[in-house]
């Protein structure tokens, strides 16, 4: 057993409509005794493709002890359901940037000599939440661009290089982190600091969170996995001067230690009036 994200169903809310079933390509859900049930931890990838299809809001993703997800066993089931289901599953993994699982799925298809569907040149409906689909944002080389001092505040350009930005929405295996400088920022910093993009975000990948409202243990676990699975060049932690913000710095420091890597850490503190202290 291992601690990971997995589907949890509220039986009191579930009306047994079955709308979640066809949207779980992995076959982890079934209607039993008039209720949606998770039949096996092995088949649930915890990515939540079924969430948006429940009219009663009976399904949620929680983190708890569960059997490890098994991509090979999932592909054994999916490969029997035809090309369209295979394609939908591969797109599901691709949308969530689960590159390791995607490679395992493709390796299984090759081993069994099953035709691998084309994904790039065929339009398919996005299988996950459009707001959480990982994407990179290309930026032009800014070396020859005008300095931020010569640009009016209303004309300053965004330095954001990826989407999404919420730490809880980003997969730890995402290649956007590899060989990059990382900014771990408290939610409020971008609103308080007028020069957030030019002074703090430029040239970095960003993850944001609120240590007062969220579980910092989950932050620490996610950051640890990011550091373990990627070569992060440096980490800058941007927090507000208020005491509760310190939890984000502590979680990041603990995650670096837990990863076993020596990653340079820079702390930036923003005052209530927006100055970088």
matplotlib code that plots the C-alpha trace (Angstrom):
import matplotlib.pyplot as plt

x = [0.0, 1.1, -0.3, -1.6, -4.5, -7.5, -11.3, -13.7, -17.5, -20.0, -22.8, -25.3, -25.0, -24.6, -27.9, -26.5, -27.0, -23.8, -22.5, -19.1, -18.7, -17.9, -15.6, -13.4, -11.5, -9.5, -12.5, -12.1, -15.8, -18.9, -22.6, -23.2, -26.4, -27.5, -24.4, -21.1, -18.3, -14.5, -13.9, -10.1, -7.4, -5.2, -7.3, -7.8, -5.1, -6.4, -6.5, -10.2, -11.6, -14.9, -15.3, -16.9, -19.5, -21.2, -24.3, -24.5, -20.9, -20.6, -17.0, -13.9, -10.1, -8.6, -5.1, -5.0, -3.4, -4.2, -2.7, -0.3, -1.9, -0.9, -0.8, -0.1, -3.3, -5.2, -3.9, -4.9, -8.5, -8.4, -6.8, -9.9, -12.3, -11.1, -9.1, -11.2, -10.9, -7.2, -6.9, -9.0, -6.9, -3.6, -5.0, -6.1, -2.5, -1.1, -3.4, -2.3, 1.4, 1.8, 4.7, 5.9, 2.5, 2.0, 5.3, 4.3, 1.0, 2.7, 5.3, 2.5, 0.8, 4.1, 4.7, 1.3, 1.6, -1.5, -1.7, -0.9, -3.4, -2.2, -2.7, -1.1, -2.8, -6.4, -8.6, -10.0, -12.1, -9.9, -10.6, -9.7, -10.5, -9.4, -8.3, -5.8, -4.4, -0.6, 0.8, 4.0, 4.1, 6.8, 8.6, 10.9, 14.5, 14.2, 17.9, 17.4, 14.1, 13.6, 14.3, 11.4, 12.2, 11.4, 8.1, 5.0, 3.4, 0.3, 2.6, 4.7, 4.6, 3.7, 6.6, 4.4, 5.9, 3.5, -0.1, -1.5, 0.3, -1.4, 1.0, -1.9, -2.7, 0.8, 2.1, 5.4, 6.7, 6.0, 9.0, 8.5, 10.5, 13.5, 16.7, 14.7, 14.7, 11.6, 9.6, 7.5, 5.2, 2.5, -0.8, -0.8, 2.7, 1.7, -1.1, 1.0, 4.2, 3.7, 6.9, 6.3, 6.7, 9.9, 11.6, 10.6, 9.0, 11.2, 13.1, 11.4, 8.7, 6.2, 4.0, 1.7, -0.1, -1.5, 0.0, -2.8, -5.7, -4.1, -2.3, 1.5, 2.2, 0.7, 2.9, 6.0, 5.1, 4.5, 7.6, 9.7, 8.5, 9.2, 12.8, 13.4, 12.1, 13.7, 17.0, 15.8, 18.6, 17.4, 14.4, 13.2, 10.5, 8.4, 6.3, 4.5, 5.9, 2.9, 3.7, 1.4, 3.4, 6.4, 4.8, 5.5, 9.2, 9.4, 7.6, 10.1, 13.1, 11.9, 11.2, 14.7, 16.1, 13.8, 14.8, 18.5, 19.6, 21.6, 19.4, 20.2, 17.4, 16.6, 14.0, 12.2, 9.8, 7.2, 6.0, 2.3, 2.8, 4.4, 8.1, 10.6, 12.3]
y = [0.0, 3.5, 7.0, 8.5, 10.4, 8.2, 8.5, 8.6, 8.3, 9.7, 7.0, 9.4, 11.8, 9.2, 8.5, 5.7, 7.6, 6.0, 9.1, 8.6, 5.1, 5.8, 8.6, 6.3, 4.6, 2.6, 0.7, 1.5, 2.3, 0.2, 0.5, -2.0, -2.1, 1.2, 3.1, 3.9, 1.9, 1.9, -1.7, -1.7, 0.7, -0.8, 0.7, 4.3, 6.7, 9.5, 12.1, 12.6, 12.4, 11.2, 14.2, 16.7, 14.1, 13.6, 15.7, 15.3, 16.1, 12.7, 12.0, 13.7, 13.0, 12.3, 11.3, 8.1, 4.7, 2.6, -0.1, 1.4, 2.2, -0.5, 0.8, -2.7, -4.1, -1.1, -1.6, -5.3, -4.2, -1.2, -3.0, -5.3, -2.3, -1.1, 1.6, 4.6, 3.6, 3.1, 6.5, 8.2, 6.7, 7.8, 11.3, 11.3, 10.5, 13.0, 15.8, 15.4, 15.1, 11.7, 10.9, 7.9, 6.2, 7.2, 5.5, 2.3, 2.2, 2.6, -0.1, -2.5, -1.9, -2.5, -5.6, -7.0, -5.7, -3.6, -0.6, 2.7, 5.4, 8.7, 11.5, 14.6, 15.0, 14.1, 16.5, 14.9, 16.3, 17.1, 14.3, 16.2, 19.6, 22.3, 24.6, 22.0, 20.9, 21.4, 23.7, 25.7, 29.4, 30.4, 33.7, 35.6, 36.3, 39.4, 40.3, 42.9, 44.0, 47.4, 47.5, 47.3, 50.8, 52.2, 50.4, 51.8, 49.5, 49.0, 47.8, 45.3, 41.8, 38.6, 36.4, 33.3, 30.3, 27.5, 26.6, 25.7, 27.4, 25.9, 23.4, 21.0, 20.9, 20.2, 16.7, 16.0, 14.3, 17.3, 18.0, 21.8, 21.5, 19.8, 21.9, 25.0, 27.6, 27.3, 30.0, 28.8, 31.7, 32.4, 33.4, 37.0, 37.9, 38.6, 40.9, 42.8, 43.3, 45.5, 44.2, 40.5, 39.4, 41.4, 41.0, 37.5, 35.5, 36.3, 33.2, 30.8, 28.1, 29.0, 27.1, 28.9, 28.0, 29.4, 27.8, 29.3, 27.8, 24.5, 21.5, 22.3, 18.6, 18.0, 20.9, 19.3, 15.9, 17.3, 19.5, 16.5, 14.5, 17.4, 17.7, 14.0, 13.6, 16.7, 18.5, 21.8, 24.5, 26.7, 27.5, 30.9, 31.1, 34.3, 34.9, 37.8, 39.3, 37.9, 34.9, 32.4, 32.6, 31.0, 27.6, 27.7, 28.3, 25.5, 23.1, 23.9, 23.6, 20.2, 19.0, 19.9, 18.0, 15.0, 14.9, 14.3, 16.9, 20.1, 22.8, 26.5, 28.2, 31.9, 33.6, 36.7, 38.4, 40.9, 43.6, 44.4, 47.6, 45.6, 46.1, 43.3, 43.4]
z = [0.0, -0.7, -0.1, -3.3, -4.9, -5.7, -6.3, -3.4, -3.9, -1.5, -1.5, 0.0, -2.9, -5.7, -7.5, -9.7, -13.0, -14.4, -16.2, -14.6, -16.0, -19.7, -18.7, -16.6, -19.5, -17.0, -15.9, -12.2, -11.7, -11.9, -10.9, -8.1, -6.1, -7.7, -6.7, -8.4, -6.8, -7.1, -7.9, -7.6, -6.5, -9.2, -12.0, -10.6, -11.7, -9.5, -12.3, -12.0, -15.5, -14.0, -11.7, -14.2, -15.3, -11.9, -11.7, -7.9, -7.0, -5.4, -6.6, -5.4, -5.4, -2.0, -0.9, 1.2, 1.5, -1.7, -3.9, -6.5, -9.8, -12.4, -16.0, -17.4, -15.8, -17.1, -20.6, -20.5, -20.0, -22.3, -25.3, -25.4, -25.8, -29.2, -30.8, -29.7, -26.0, -26.3, -28.0, -25.3, -22.5, -24.2, -24.6, -21.0, -19.9, -22.4, -21.3, -17.7, -18.8, -17.2, -19.5, -17.5, -17.6, -21.3, -22.2, -20.2, -22.1, -25.5, -24.5, -23.7, -27.1, -28.9, -26.9, -27.8, -31.4, -31.1, -33.4, -31.6, -32.6, -34.0, -31.4, -32.9, -36.2, -35.2, -33.2, -30.1, -27.4, -24.4, -21.9, -18.7, -17.3, -19.9, -17.1, -15.7, -19.1, -18.9, -21.5, -22.1, -23.0, -25.4, -24.7, -27.0, -25.9, -23.8, -23.8, -26.4, -25.1, -23.4, -19.7, -17.4, -16.2, -19.7, -19.9, -18.4, -15.8, -18.0, -20.9, -19.0, -20.5, -18.7, -17.8, -17.3, -19.0, -18.2, -17.2, -14.7, -11.8, -8.8, -7.1, -6.5, -10.2, -11.6, -12.0, -10.3, -13.4, -15.7, -17.9, -17.5, -14.2, -15.6, -15.8, -14.9, -12.1, -9.9, -8.2, -5.3, -4.5, -1.9, -3.7, -2.4, -3.6, -7.2, -6.0, -3.5, -5.6, -8.7, -10.3, -9.6, -13.2, -13.9, -10.5, -9.4, -12.2, -15.2, -16.4, -14.0, -13.8, -11.0, -8.6, -6.2, -3.0, 0.3, 3.4, 5.6, 3.6, 2.3, 3.8, 3.8, 4.2, 0.8, -0.6, 0.9, -0.6, -4.1, -4.0, -2.8, -5.8, -8.2, -6.8, -7.0, -10.5, -12.1, -12.1, -10.7, -11.0, -8.1, -6.0, -5.1, -2.4, -2.5, 0.6, 2.3, 5.6, 7.5, 9.9, 8.2, 5.0, 6.6, 6.2, 2.5, 3.1, 5.7, 3.3, 0.5, 2.7, 4.0, 0.5, -0.7, 2.3, 1.7, -2.0, -1.1, -3.5, -3.0, -4.6, -4.1, -2.2, -2.3, 0.0, -1.2, 1.3, 0.1, 2.5, 2.9, 0.9, -2.0, -1.5, -1.9, 1.5]

ax = plt.figure().add_subplot(projection="3d")
ax.plot(x, y, z, "-o")
ax.set_aspect("equal")
plt.show()
